[in-house]
Structures are given as C-alpha cells and as structure tokens.
Amino acid sequence: MKLWMLTSVTGVFLVACIIELLRRRKLKEKYAFLWVLTGLVIIPLGFFPSGLDSVAAAVGVRSGVSLLLFLSVAFLFIVCLQLSWEVGHLEEEGRTLSEEVALLRIDVKELQKQVAEHAASGEAADRAGQGGLK
C-alpha cells in the first residue's frame, strides 16, 4: 500500500471513529472539534502529498516532513497543556465537593442528634403525661 493511500485511509478512519464516538456520546463536543479538524487536515495531505512541501516552502521550512513533525509536536504539546489544565480544574472541583460533603455530613449528624434528643424528651413527656392520667 502506498503512503498517500495509507495516510488518506487513516484520516477517513479517524474522522469516522470520532463521529461514531460523538454519536454514542462517548466523546464530548469540545474535544471532538479538534480531532475532526485533525482528521480533515490529514485526508488532503494523503491525496496531495506535494501540498505539504508547498506549504513548507511558503513558510521557509526545507522539508514538508520537518514541518509536519514540528506541527505534530506543537499539536501534542497543546493537547497535553489543555488536558493538564482540565485535570487541575477537576482536581480543584473534586476538593471543593469533598469539603462540601464533609460539611453536609456534620450537619446531618447534628440533625440526627437533635432528632434523637427531641424524640427522647418527647417520650419522657409522654410517660409523664400518661402517668398523671391514671
């Protein structure tokens, strides 16, 4: 199989997988856009490999492969940075939720204690009231 065909098939497969993940709601839309865009860039590069060399020459890079490598590393760096930011945000949110749950547990224990005290004082009052009626 020739490289241009493999590249094009890979791009089509990538886009099809992303659309299927979106359809099954396994991938959120905010992440899917970037991956669909990546697939849509890969497909024409497979069919027109000389286009990459033309773009490389236009931006002053000697080889299209070097440009592709640089863009791939930059893309992965951006993805890692975004995911790191997301993890930090989720970690903070998890910490906040844990603190809120702890406070709610304290409130529930206090309310249970008040209910138990109220029930105990109500039983004592009922015994005292029944004793006086006899």
Rosetta silent file (secondary structure, phi, psi, omega in degrees, C-alpha in Angstrom):
SEQUENCE: MKLWMLTSVTGVFLVACIIELLRRRKLKEKYAFLWVLTGLVIIPLGFFPSGLDSVAAAVGVRSGVSLLLFLSVAFLFIVCLQLSWEVGHLEEEGRTLSEEVALLRIDVKELQKQVAEHAASGEAADRAGQGGLK
SCORE:     score description
SCORE:     0.000 S_00000001
   1 L     0.000  135.497 -179.017    0.000    0.000    0.000 S_00000001
   2 L   -77.309  154.052 -176.212    1.349    3.394   -0.917 S_00000001
   3 H   -61.447  -41.624 -178.477    1.945    6.014    1.745 S_00000001
   4 H   -62.883  -36.156  179.722   -0.531    8.530    0.303 S_00000001
   5 H   -71.013  -41.975  178.529   -3.270    5.899    0.352 S_00000001
   6 H   -62.065  -42.175  178.982   -2.438    4.836    3.914 S_00000001
   7 H   -63.547  -44.367 -179.692   -2.476    8.459    5.052 S_00000001
   8 H   -65.809  -44.226  179.188   -5.830    9.148    3.411 S_00000001
   9 H   -63.489  -39.242  177.648   -7.412    5.964    4.753 S_00000001
  10 H   -62.644  -43.266  178.007   -6.098    6.794    8.218 S_00000001
  11 H   -62.344  -44.082  178.825   -7.633   10.269    8.046 S_00000001
  12 H   -64.230  -43.551  178.785  -11.003    8.915    6.907 S_00000001
  13 H   -62.189  -42.015  178.832  -10.897    6.245    9.617 S_00000001
  14 H   -60.760  -47.851  179.567  -10.036    8.856   12.257 S_00000001
  15 H   -63.814  -41.624  179.075  -12.943   11.095   11.267 S_00000001
  16 H   -63.447  -41.381  178.146  -15.332    8.117   11.135 S_00000001
  17 H   -64.184  -41.607 -179.662  -14.248    6.958   14.617 S_00000001
  18 H   -65.311  -42.707  178.652  -14.688   10.438   16.065 S_00000001
  19 H   -63.923  -38.992  178.300  -18.145   10.784   14.558 S_00000001
  20 H   -66.585  -41.206  176.642  -19.102    7.380   15.962 S_00000001
  21 H   -63.224  -38.227  176.105  -17.803    8.327   19.425 S_00000001
  22 H   -64.878  -43.068 -178.814  -19.829   11.533   19.235 S_00000001
  23 H   -62.270  -38.354  179.229  -22.909    9.621   18.159 S_00000001
  24 L   -84.220   -0.581 -179.115  -22.573    7.252   21.129 S_00000001
  25 L    61.377   35.783  176.030  -21.872   10.224   23.430 S_00000001
  26 L   -94.796  -14.416 -179.283  -18.502    8.797   24.454 S_00000001
  27 L  -130.504  131.254 -179.860  -16.653   11.936   23.364 S_00000001
  28 L   -76.803  152.507 -176.550  -17.652   15.474   24.251 S_00000001
  29 H   -62.054  -34.639 -176.884  -18.124   18.025   21.507 S_00000001
  30 H   -65.915  -25.837  176.717  -15.486   20.370   22.876 S_00000001
  31 H   -90.350  -31.188 -174.413  -12.816   17.697   22.320 S_00000001
  32 H   -65.784  -34.919 -178.010  -14.244   16.295   19.087 S_00000001
  33 H   -56.510  -45.727 -178.710  -13.826   19.508   17.123 S_00000001
  34 H   -63.998  -40.669 -178.240  -10.058   19.397   17.430 S_00000001
  35 H   -73.534  -37.464  175.694   -9.864   15.733   16.427 S_00000001
  36 H   -64.041  -42.773  177.680  -12.224   16.118   13.470 S_00000001
  37 H   -59.437  -41.559  177.517  -10.165   19.083   12.323 S_00000001
  38 H   -61.122  -45.551  178.560   -7.020   16.952   12.595 S_00000001
  39 H   -63.130  -38.330 -179.963   -8.609   14.215   10.510 S_00000001
  40 H   -71.113  -21.358  174.557   -9.776   16.702    7.916 S_00000001
  41 H   -81.172  -35.767 -177.734   -6.211   18.020    7.621 S_00000001
  42 H   -68.386  -38.773 -175.378   -4.757   14.508    7.280 S_00000001
  43 H   -58.378  -53.530 -179.857   -7.082   13.436    4.436 S_00000001
  44 H   -66.839  -28.774  177.703   -5.975   16.008    1.833 S_00000001
  45 H   -64.015  -31.687  177.547   -2.332   15.573    2.842 S_00000001
  46 H   -70.253  -42.043 -178.501   -2.659   11.938    1.867 S_00000001
  47 H   -76.063  -31.008 -177.755   -4.146   12.675   -1.526 S_00000001
  48 L  -127.347   71.467 -177.072   -1.836   15.625   -2.257 S_00000001
  49 H   -63.140  -25.242  179.285    1.492   14.949   -0.528 S_00000001
  50 H   -71.895  -18.698  177.026    3.254   17.609   -2.598 S_00000001
  51 H   -62.659  -34.542  177.986    0.943   20.186   -0.982 S_00000001
  52 H   -64.975  -40.614  177.797    2.833   19.735    2.278 S_00000001
  53 H   -66.040  -36.246  178.137    6.110   20.582    0.545 S_00000001
  54 H   -65.282  -43.328  178.515    4.496   23.662   -0.988 S_00000001
  55 H   -65.016  -41.401  179.075    3.276   24.845    2.418 S_00000001
  56 H   -60.914  -43.771  179.202    6.716   24.136    3.909 S_00000001
  57 H   -64.936  -35.955 -179.340    8.412   26.184    1.204 S_00000001
  58 H   -66.120  -33.373 -179.754    5.926   29.023    1.745 S_00000001
  59 H   -95.743   -0.031  174.431    6.765   29.256    5.452 S_00000001
  60 L    91.230   20.907  177.353   10.500   28.813    4.903 S_00000001
  61 L  -101.871  140.078 -174.597   10.970   25.199    6.022 S_00000001
  62 L   -69.009  -36.114 -173.569   13.179   22.986    3.831 S_00000001
  63 L  -129.573  141.981  176.714   11.136   19.806    4.057 S_00000001
  64 H   -65.573  -32.088  178.589    7.453   19.080    4.378 S_00000001
  65 H   -65.790  -40.327  177.913    8.268   16.207    6.712 S_00000001
  66 H   -63.340  -41.717  178.036   10.080   18.587    9.066 S_00000001
  67 H   -63.665  -43.199  179.357    7.097   20.913    9.056 S_00000001
  68 H   -62.908  -41.511  178.033    4.753   18.012    9.744 S_00000001
  69 H   -63.214  -46.087  178.936    6.947   16.831   12.615 S_00000001
  70 H   -60.955  -47.342 -179.429    7.080   20.312   14.120 S_00000001
  71 H   -64.233  -35.519  177.814    3.315   20.808   13.787 S_00000001
  72 H   -65.518  -45.066  178.680    2.666   17.370   15.285 S_00000001
  73 H   -64.682  -42.348  178.137    4.840   18.089   18.314 S_00000001
  74 H   -62.953  -42.096  178.489    3.223   21.520   18.748 S_00000001
  75 H   -61.200  -47.223  179.711   -0.238   19.954   18.463 S_00000001
  76 H   -64.485  -36.307  176.422    0.579   17.296   21.072 S_00000001
  77 H   -62.099  -44.421  179.508    2.029   19.943   23.372 S_00000001
  78 H   -64.171  -41.391  178.222   -1.183   21.966   23.129 S_00000001
  79 H   -62.868  -45.510  178.568   -3.302   18.868   23.788 S_00000001
  80 H   -62.374  -41.119  178.770   -1.180   17.971   26.841 S_00000001
  81 H   -62.931  -45.014  179.872   -1.371   21.520   28.137 S_00000001
  82 H   -64.365  -42.130  179.574   -5.153   21.621   27.733 S_00000001
  83 H   -67.800  -36.156  176.117   -5.569   18.229   29.422 S_00000001
  84 H   -63.967  -41.322  177.193   -3.297   19.305   32.285 S_00000001
  85 H   -62.682  -42.507 -179.472   -5.417   22.412   32.766 S_00000001
  86 H   -63.701  -42.372  178.931   -8.558   20.259   32.722 S_00000001
  87 H   -63.252  -43.406  178.050   -7.108   17.849   35.306 S_00000001
  88 H   -61.771  -41.471  178.392   -6.160   20.745   37.590 S_00000001
  89 H   -64.114  -44.097 -179.763   -9.643   22.200   37.275 S_00000001
  90 H   -68.283  -34.916  177.594  -11.265   18.836   38.027 S_00000001
  91 H   -63.690  -44.462  178.138   -8.934   18.273   40.970 S_00000001
  92 H   -64.003  -41.967  178.899   -9.946   21.614   42.476 S_00000001
  93 H   -64.497  -39.391  177.126  -13.605   20.858   41.841 S_00000001
  94 H   -64.631  -39.763  178.276  -13.221   17.437   43.489 S_00000001
  95 H   -64.365  -43.587  178.944  -11.574   19.017   46.524 S_00000001
  96 H   -62.523  -43.752  179.498  -14.385   21.576   46.817 S_00000001
  97 H   -65.085  -38.189  177.759  -17.033   18.866   46.538 S_00000001
  98 H   -62.586  -41.763  178.155  -15.261   16.749   49.175 S_00000001
  99 H   -64.406  -41.008  179.323  -15.240   19.706   51.569 S_00000001
 100 H   -65.398  -39.506  177.730  -18.933   20.344   50.926 S_00000001
 101 H   -64.066  -41.386  178.895  -19.763   16.673   51.560 S_00000001
 102 H   -61.728  -43.274  178.377  -17.814   16.766   54.824 S_00000001
 103 H   -65.201  -39.036  178.611  -19.752   19.848   55.963 S_00000001
 104 H   -66.608  -36.585  176.679  -23.042   18.228   54.982 S_00000001
 105 H   -63.609  -40.396  177.160  -22.154   15.088   56.949 S_00000001
 106 H   -62.358  -43.463  178.694  -21.516   17.224   60.017 S_00000001
 107 H   -62.218  -41.523  179.925  -24.905   18.907   59.530 S_00000001
 108 H   -64.519  -42.350  179.183  -26.642   15.541   59.147 S_00000001
 109 H   -63.133  -41.008  178.289  -25.021   14.209   62.339 S_00000001
 110 H   -64.582  -41.857  178.769  -26.102   17.318   64.255 S_00000001
 111 H   -66.451  -39.052  177.099  -29.649   16.992   62.945 S_00000001
 112 H   -63.744  -39.095  178.982  -29.744   13.295   63.829 S_00000001
 113 H   -65.778  -42.339  178.142  -28.562   14.142   67.327 S_00000001
 114 H   -64.373  -40.445  178.243  -31.252   16.828   67.663 S_00000001
 115 H   -64.195  -42.392  179.240  -33.940   14.430   66.440 S_00000001
 116 H   -64.040  -42.608  178.297  -32.775   11.776   68.893 S_00000001
 117 H   -64.966  -41.573  179.878  -32.804   14.292   71.772 S_00000001
 118 H   -65.766  -40.454  178.446  -36.215   15.581   70.732 S_00000001
 119 H   -65.986  -40.745  179.671  -37.574   12.035   70.494 S_00000001
 120 H   -66.199  -41.709  179.315  -36.128   11.174   73.904 S_00000001
 121 H   -70.479  -32.180  176.816  -37.609   14.296   75.509 S_00000001
 122 H   -68.214  -38.277  177.731  -40.947   13.596   73.772 S_00000001
 123 H   -67.114  -38.879  179.112  -41.007   10.040   75.146 S_00000001
 124 H   -65.280  -39.701  178.961  -40.239   11.326   78.618 S_00000001
 125 H   -68.094  -37.618  177.933  -43.064   13.857   78.325 S_00000001
 126 H   -65.481  -39.319  178.283  -45.438   11.158   77.083 S_00000001
 127 H   -66.867  -39.925 -179.821  -44.559    8.927   80.061 S_00000001
 128 H   -68.624  -39.327  179.697  -45.031   11.798   82.448 S_00000001
 129 H   -68.330  -38.059  179.742  -48.358   12.718   80.832 S_00000001
 130 H   -72.184  -33.377  179.037  -49.626    9.134   80.883 S_00000001
 131 H   -66.775  -34.347 -178.890  -48.605    8.695   84.470 S_00000001
 132 H   -76.554  -22.610 -178.356  -50.679   11.701   85.500 S_00000001
 133 H   -82.186  -21.742 -177.651  -53.830   10.468   83.718 S_00000001
 134 L   -75.334    0.000    0.000  -54.014    7.148   85.528 S_00000001
